[in-house]
Amino acid sequence: MTESLPGERTKGADTAVPGPSEALQTAGAELDNPSVPEPAVDALLAAAEQGDASAQYRLGMLYKDGEGVEQSYEKAAEWYCRAAEQGHPEAQRWLGWLYKKGRGTGRSFAKAAEWYGKAAEQGDAIAQYNLGMLYMNGKGVKGSYEQAAEWFRKAAEQGDAGAQCYLGWLYKTGLGVAQSFAKAAEWYQSAAEQGYARACYQLGWAYRNGEGVEKSHERAAELFCQAAEQGYARAFCSVAWCYEKGEGVPRDSMQAFYWYQKAADHGDCKAQYNLAWMYRKGTGTKRSDEEAARWFRSAAEQGCGLAQFWTGKAYAYGDGVAQSWEEAVKWYRLAAGQNESRAKKELAVCCEKGLGVPKDPEKAAYWRKESEK
């Protein structure tokens, strides 16, 4: 499978370039065979050396993927470059990808933008999308949401789901275009209809909040589930919340636990915190102070103030962890730094009684006053 980065597109239906040589036609037929026989590669090489751009491009693909030849990004770059200089749009796009990744070439976002731009100008939707991403992130070009929107629109109008989704996001945020929740929802819908998971997730939020569409918790839950079932990690927590609260779906604590667990395993801080409570209360799973403490701490280490407070409480009372006032004070302080008033009250008690810290009436008074703000 071709490698790609989040937000970057590399594959798609490549358009045929007219006028292949007779040798290339023969090679192309044989290359439909996954084994890629040596005679087919030889025929392709002969056509490529005669200057046939389609053959050069296809030879580049073989070297990139190591099919029928020894894998080599350097040779892929060489053949892509030959085809790209003759105006072959797919070769231009893939050469841009190699420059972006620094494979077979020195890494250069500027060169990536240059070659994506050449392919994009010829109407290559994937190149238009990738160029839009470079403009949005300011890599290889001066950052410009307006330019990003322009290129996303060109790709979106050709049916590129990724471009449709990001154009929707620009309309939602009003970056590079006049803000319009209705247009955002429209583009999300176009991408979601193609099964694009990120768009399903974003459209779910539009329905949940009634932004650009009529508010519907049922439709939101349905879209969150579609995204989650495709493995889109950000949707896991949303699905769990729907099942926990019975929002758009029947309340189901076991399903809520399942999806919170998946989200927590992917590092979702909110999911880790909610999962900890499910273990603490025994909701949807067997009660476990040890698991509760573990997930509170996982969320706390990501900076969740509430989780830091409850991690402190776990250490203070030995719930699921070895009791330690010193550890409790450490976590209370972190939570207090995020303005958690209950953590400030606990610090006041610790300073007053000398729990984990020396007795200090002045600090106790300070923390008690702070907790009342």
N, C-alpha and C positions, 0 to 999 in steps of 0.2 A: 504494500500500500504506500502511496506517495505521502511523504511527510509534509505537514503543514503546521503553521502556528495558529493559535487562537486569533480570530479576526482576519486571517490571511487565507486566500483561496489559491489553489494551485491546479486543481483539476476541473475539467469540464468537457463539454462536447467540442473538440477541436474541429474547426472548419477545414475542409479540404482545399488545398491549393491547386489550381488548374494546371494541366500540362505536365504530368509526371512522365518520365521516360518509360519506354517499354520495359526496360530492366526493372524499374521501380514498381511497375504494375505487377510483374511476376513476383518480386520480393514481397510486395504488400500482401499478396494472396497467401504466400507461404508463412508470413509473419502472423497470420491469424492462428497458426498452430502455436500453442504455448511453449513448445520446446525450442522454437526459433532455430531451425536447422542452419548449419554453417553456410550452405549454398545461398540461402536467403540473405544472410548477413553480407556475404561476398557481393551479391548482386546489388544490395543496397549501398555498399561501400563504393562500388564502381560508379553507380549513378551519382553518389554524393561527390566523388572526386571530379566528375564531369561538370559539377556546378549546379546540380539539381537541388533546389532549395527544400523541396519536400523530403527528398532522400536525406539531406543533411539534418533536417529537423528530426526525422524518425531515427536516424543513427544516434543523434544526441539523446533521444529518449531511451534507446537501448543501453547506452553507456551510463545514463543516470540510474537506471533501474538494475543494471547488471544482467540483462536478458540476452542470452546468446553471445555475450562478450564479457570480459572481466569488467566489473563495475569501476567506473572512473569519472568523478565529477570534473576532472581537468579535461578529459576528452569530450565529455558532454558539453562543457562550456565552449570548447573549440568548435564543435559542430553546430551548436546553437548559434554561436557568433556568426559563422559563415552564412547560415540561413537567415539570421536576423538582419544582417547587412544587406540582404536581398529583399528585405521587407516582409519576411514571413512572420505573421503576427503571433502565432503560438510560440515560435522560437524566441521572439522578442520577449514575450511574457516569461518564458522559462529562464531566459538569460537574466531577466530582472530578478527572478526568484533566487538564482544562484548568487547574484551579487548581494541580495538582501541577507542570505544565509551565510555568505562567505564560503561557499563550497566550490572548489575548483577555480576560484577567483579570490582576490582580496575582498574582504567585506566592504561594501560601499552602498549606503542607502541612496546617495546621490545617483550612482550608476543604476541602481535598482529603479529609482524614479524615472530616470531617462528612458530605460527600456520598457518599463511599464507604460510610460507615456506614449511611446511609439506604437505599441500594440493597442493601447486605449484609443488613440486617434483613428485607428483602423476599425474600431468598433468591437474589439474583443472585450466582452463583458467582464470576464474574470480580471483582466488587467485593469479595467476601469474601476472595479471594486478595490483591488489592491492599491491602486493609485489614490483612491479616496481615503483608504486607511492611512497611507503615508501623509497625506495632507492633514488628516484629523489628528495624527500624533506628532506632526512636525518632524518627520524623519526623512532626510535627504532633500526636503523642500521646506520652504517657510510654512509653518503651520497656518492653515486657513480652513475654518469650518465652511466658508462659502465655497471654496474649491472642492472640499470634501463632498459637500451636498451636490455640487454639479456633477461630479463623477459618479457618486452613488446613484443619482437620478438616471444617468445614462445607462448604467448597468441594471438598475431596477426596472426600467422600462423595457429591458430585454428579458425580464423575468428572473434576474439573479436574486435569489432569496436573501443572501447575506446583505446585499446592497439595499434591498427593500427594508430589511430589519433596521439597519443603521440609519437609513433615511427617516424611518419612523422615529428613531431615537432623537435625531436632530430636530424633527418637528415637535417632539414632546418637550425638549429642553429649550427650543428657540435658538439654537446655535447654528448660525449660518443661514437660517431661514426664519421667516416670521412664525412665531409659535402657534401651533394649531394641534390641539388634542385630537380633533376629528381626522386630520390628515395623518397624524401619527398612527391612530388606530387603523386607518385604511391601509397604510403600508405594512403595519404589523400583520393585518389580516391576510394580505397578499402573500407574505412570507410564511405565515402559519399554515395556509392552505397547501403549501408545498412541504409541510412537515418540519419547518425550520424551528428547532427547539427553543432557541433564544427568543424568537418572535412569539411563540406560544406563551412563554413565560411573561414577556412584556405585555402582550395583549390580555393575559390573565389579570395583571394589575390594573390595566385600563378598565376592565369590566368590574373588578372589585371596587375601584374608586369612582366609577362612573365618569371617566375622563374620555370624552369623544364618542362614547357609546352609552347606551342605557345601562345603568348599574345592574349587575346580576352576579350574585355570589355563586349560583349554580354554574353559570358559564365560566366564571373565574376558576372554580375548582376543576372543571373539566379541562381547561387549558393548562392549568398547573400540572395536572396528572399527565397530560400529553407530553409536556416538556420533561417531567420527571421520568416517565417510562422510556424516554430516549436517552436517559443518563445525564440530563442537564442538572448539575449538582445544586445550583441556586434554587431550583424548583422544589427540591426535597423538603426543605423546611416549610415552604408555603403549603405543600400538600399535607404535611404533618399538622400544621396549624388548623387547616380546614377540618381534618378528622378530629382533632382534639376539641375544637369548639363547635363542631357540627355546622360549619359554615359552608353551605352549598352542597354538602354531602351528609349522610347520617353520621351522628357522632360515633366514633369507633376508637377506643383508647389503644387497642392492639395495633391498628393501622397507624395511629399517630406515633406510637412508640417505634414501629418499624421504620417510618420515614424520618423521624428525628435521629434514629440510630444511623441511618445512611448519611444524613446530612452532617451529623457529628463526626463520623468517620472521614468525611471530606474536609473537616476543619471549620465547619460553620459554627461560629461562636454562639449565636443565639440558640441554635439547635443543641449544642453541648449543655448550655444552661438549662434549657427546657427538659432535656433528657435526664439531667441530674435530678430535677424535681420529680420526674416520673419514677426514677429509682427510689428516691427518698419517700415517696408516698405509696409506692407499689402500684402505680397506675399503668395498666397495659403490660406489666411485667412483674416479676417477683421483687419484693422490696429488698434493697441492698444499700446499707449505709456506705459500704466500701465503694461501690460503683457510683453512688451519688457524689461522694467526696472526690473521686477521680475525675468525674466530668465537670464538677464545679471548678476544680483546679485547672482543667484544660481550658475552660472558658476564661478563668481568671488570668491565666498566663497570656491570653490574647488581649487582655486589657478590659474585660467586662467588669465594671465596678460592682454590680450586684453579685457576680460570681466571686469576686475578691472578698466581699463581705461574708458570704456564706462559707467560703473556704476558711476564713478566719474563725467563724463559729464552729466549724468542724474540728479545727485544731484546739479551740478553747475547751470543747467538751469531749474530745476524743471520739467523735462520731465518724467511724469508718477510717480513721487515721490514728496514729499514736498521739496522745494528748501532748500539746506543747504550747505554753503561753507565749513563748518567744515567736513561734511561727504564727500564732494567732495575731499578735501585735503587728507583725510584718504585713500580713494581709489586710488587717484593719487600716493600717496607715495608707496602703495603696488604694483602698476603697475610699478612705477619707479624702485622698487627693483628687478623687473624682466626685467629691461633694456628696458622698453617701452619708446621710445624717446618722443612720443607725450605727455605722462604723465609728463615727465621732463619739457617740454615746458610749460605745464599748471601750474606746480608748480612754475616755474620762474615767471609767470604772477601773481599768487596768492601772492607770496612773495613780488613782486614789488608793488602791489596795496593794499596789506593787506586784501586779501580775505580769510577768514577762518583762517588766521594766522596773527601775527603782521607784519607790513611792515619791510622788511629786505633786503636792496639793495645788501648786500654781498651774502645772500642765493639766491637771484634772479639771480645774476651773476653766482653763482655756478651751479644752475640748468640749466641755459641757456648754459653754457659751457659743462655740462654733456650731454645735449640733442644733441650736435653737434658731439659727439664721434661716 
